[in-house]
Amino acid sequence: IYVHATNAFVVTPIDAISSISNNAVSFEDSESSSFTSCMFERPTVSALTSASALWAKKKKGKKNKSNKKESGFAWAASFSLKPFESETLRNLASTACASFEGRTGKPLAEDLRASTDIPKTLWNSPVACVIILEGSADGLIQYANVAALETVGLKPDQSDQLLATKDPASGEWNAPENAKTRFDLPSRMKGDNAYESGYKKKIIRGGDKEAVDISIENGQRWRLEKSAFIDGKFVTSTVGVAYAWDSWLEGEDTICRPGGIREVNIDTGDIQEKIKSQAEMIRELKEGKGYTNKDPVVVDAVQELLRLKSLLN
């Protein structure tokens, strides 16, 4: 049996009640015409006092606890969706994958073949993918997955430094204010060709000593289109262009792949020539100039020869 007293409930065991007294109120259920056994006991002064103290204690504790948390507005302001959680970007990712498979007859990546969540799978795919929407300036990226972010040295939680934002007033796409870099990629494909493989492009130009050029050598790009039934017929319009690649070139000799994989791009013919020249230089140092194997100049030359040979292994 429950007694309400300043938002606190007091439970009275049923066996503690011998009879219905003046302190209890019984009522009859008018719909069922049966007597209801629920009784509401009037609270005593001591019950009200203890209940009020309990409520004040709870209220005080709740206040102290809330001080440790962010306000609802602060939390909402700091909250941002990942690209595979945003409805708009999920639709873009799904459109890109469906369009690619429709044009080539195969999925963009093997892990997409049996996927039940295409946008999330593409986000983590080992194939870099970016999308530029029709009408935006060249290089303004609206979608990029983890591998594409890695291409330009960004982490998965730094997509806001690359993805363009749309001005709600003008409807124009703008580069993010905290942009660290920008892809040099066209926002449209010219001509009637809607798919291109073996695409080559220097997508980042270093421009200074610290930064290096980044190029894709064997990329793919395809036109994104949507169809709508208008005035009794299907009308197809261009949505944008998607680009994909599974490796990229840093500088002139470093091949990179998603997941932090880096390999030296070696011209074996050139390395063979360097090995031959280094060996001749060592021979000249020893036979022509009289240096021994323990002389520092010979030791250094031999170390360089060993390094060049290791590149061919």
C-alpha positions, 0 to 999 in steps of 0.5 A: 500500500503506497502513501504519497508524501512530497514525491516520496512513497512509503510502503506499508505491509498489508499484514500490518493493517488489522482493519480499515480505520479512519486514516484509510480511504476505500473506494468502489470501482464504478465500472467493475462494480467490485470493491477495490482492495487498494487503501491510501493511508494518510501520512503522519507528521513524522512520515512527511518530515522524513520524506521531505528530508529524503527528497531534499537530500536526493535533490541536493545530490542530483544538483552536485552530479549535474555539475560534472556533466556538460549542459544539453546545449554544449553537448549538442554543439560539440556533437557531429555525425561521421560521414557514414552516419549522416543521411546525406553522405550515406545516400552519396556513398550508396549512389557511388557504389551502385553507379560503379557496379552498374557501369563495371559489373563488379563492386568497387571493393570486394568487401562491399559484395556481401555488405549489409551496410554499404555506406559504413563498409565503404567508409572503412574500405581499403579503396579510397573514394571521394565525391565532388557534386555537380555545380561545385568548384573543382577540388571541393570534396563533399564525401571522402572515406578513411582511405581518402583522408589518409592519402592527404595525411588526415585521420578518420576524425578529421574529415571536417578539415577536408569536406566542403560545407554548403552556405544555406543562404547562397547554396554555394559550396565552400572549403572548410575554414580549417582546411589543411589541404585541397584535392586538385580534381575536376568536378565534372567529366567532359564528353560522353564517357561516363567511366574511366579507368587508369586515371592519372592525376597529381592531386596534391602539389607540395609547393614547398620543401616540407610538403610533397606532391601526391599523385594517383597512377591507376585510379578510376572515376565515373559520373554519378547520375540520377533518374526521375519520372517527369511528365511521363518519361524518365529524365537523367541528370548528373549528380557529380563525379566519384574518384577511387584509387587503392594506392598513391605516389608520394613524391617520386619514389614512395608508393603508399597504400591504405593502412600505413603501407609504404613501399619504395618505388625502384627502377631496377635498371637505375639501381644496377647502374648505381651498384656498378658505379659504387663498386668501381669507386671503391676499387679506385679508392683502394687500388688507385689511392691506396686506402685500406678497408679500415679507412673511413672513406672506404667503410662509408663507400662499402655501406652505400654499396650494401644499401643499394644491393639491399634495394634489389632483394 
